[in-house]
Amino acid sequence: MGTLRLVLGDQLTREISALQDIDISADIVLLAEVRTEASYVPHHKQKIVMIFSAMRHFADMLQEEGINIHYTDYLDPENTGSLIAEIGRIAKHHKFDRLVVTEPGEWRVLDELRRVETEAGIAVEIREDDRYFATHARFGKWLQGRKSLRMEYFYREMRRETGILMDGDKPAGGEWNFDADNRKALAKSAILPERLRFAPDTITCDVMEMVATEFPENFGDLTDFGWATTRRDALMALDQFIEEILPHFGDFQDAMRAGAPFIYHSLLSPYLNIGLLTPTEICDRAEKAYLESAAPINAVEGFIRQILGWREYVRGIYWHKMPDYADSNFLGAHRPLPSLYWTGKTDMRCMSEVVEQTRAYAYSHHIQRLMVTGNFALLAGISPRDVSDWYLAVYADAFEWVELPNTIGMALFADGGILASKPYAASGAYINRMSNFCAECHYKVKEKSGEDACPFNYLYWAFLIRNEQHLARNPRMRMPYRTLEKWSVKQKQTCMDEAERFLSRID
């Protein structure tokens, strides 16, 4: 008797462990578009299209190899709507008594698969996902006995173990980290490169039509859909990034500009996170560009750090801290998510610009997420659960294992400092320095208080006052709290009142 092999929508890699020993004469591969996965948060329309279209293309590729496929279309009248029920239905139909699946990337899906044996009556083998540099055991070993879990220490170990960007036992270029070189603002005259986008083919058009009909109220616009949905196209996107974009990535990775959602960012994270590209091949290509003097060390190191360092690190934190990590709320933030995160209707130009970019492309780069939408949520005291669900819904590359630590740990400091050594809180001055958003904003970034003042300015100080008990002893927060020590009680109360007035009428 053969084996039923399940491939999830973020496991579209031919070498995935669930397929490595497939018997094409007896086994069947199941891919299923199910309601539970499509609607556990109100996903951006483009995110659903990208994943479902990539799944359909992946199934076609496997069939061309002679592999037997059972593909459950979202509109299939026999579609049960959940992974467990689909596994049970297909296993019963084909008389399988064994399921092989690669470990899912999200805790809730793993919890669901652990119930398959009982609820669907089929034995389950859950294999490790070997597409990552660090196994769960390897990350657990790194955690042992550590009081400080900073990513930088883990990243250096990964560099040594893989040999990536190493010159013997020394880091290439003489430094482990070139982040200090990567904080330049874009010149007004800078002409940004045209990015490779992919016209929807017949399969993608069919999925777009289905999504428009079945998810009409979901956030997002399908007009500018241009994501790759095949490995071939994802490799073309990788080629363009390495050859044309990477040389400039380092200098401007923190820059923001109105009307320019992509700058010099890779746009590869959606393909990496659904399996069309692998972290090893991306890092190898970037390192090769450095070795061949096609890209400078600050650009290549900064890019590789995001994958070999940060991506691996947040995955490790996620799996070793879940499920309790999802409920972290160190600062006791409980304000509901304002509607402007969905509508983009606000006089704060930076917020409206990022939300509208997100609506158009299911994308904004990491500084826009951290220092605009994330920074505002932090300063406003918005519920971490609400913010996390929003990020998970609106971005094409968002899966909980990577999104949750970035939101809970980095953007909101809700884990109390496991990921970040201090809150990434900033006033309007940072946004003004790294973007042109402030130039035509309704508010004045240099005004600290009053009706015309940038809300980020008084929200910043109100945040510090509100959270003094939690943050004042943080060594990296000494400078702003020393400034606050000079404020009178009346000054502090005035600032708090101004922040509350703004937040009370934000919707």
Secondary structure, DSSP 4 states (H G I P E B T S, - for coil): ---EEE--TT---TT-GGGTT--TTT-EEEEE--HHHHHSS---HHHHHHHHHHHHHHHHHHHHTT-EEEEE-TT-TT--SSHHHHHHHHHHHHT--EEEEEPPSSHHHHHHHTTHHHHH--EEEEE--TTSSS-HHHHHHHHTT-S---HHHHHHHHHHHH-TTEETTEEGGG-S--GGGS-PPPPTT--PPPPP-----HHHHHHHHHHHHH-TTSS--STT-----SHHHHHHHHHHIIIIIHHHHTTTTT--BTTBS-TT----HHHHHHTSS-HHHHHHHHHHHHHTTSS-HHHHHHHHIIIIIIIHHHHHHHHHHTTGGGG--TT---BPPPTHHHH--SS-HHHHHHHHHHHHHS---HHHIIIIIHHHHHHHTB-HHHHHHHHHHH-TT--HHHHHHIIIIIIS-TTSSSS-SS-----HHHHHHH-SGGGG-SSBTT--SSTTB-HHHHHHHHHHHHTHHHHTT-GGGHHHHHHHHTS-HHHHHHHHHHHHHHHHT--
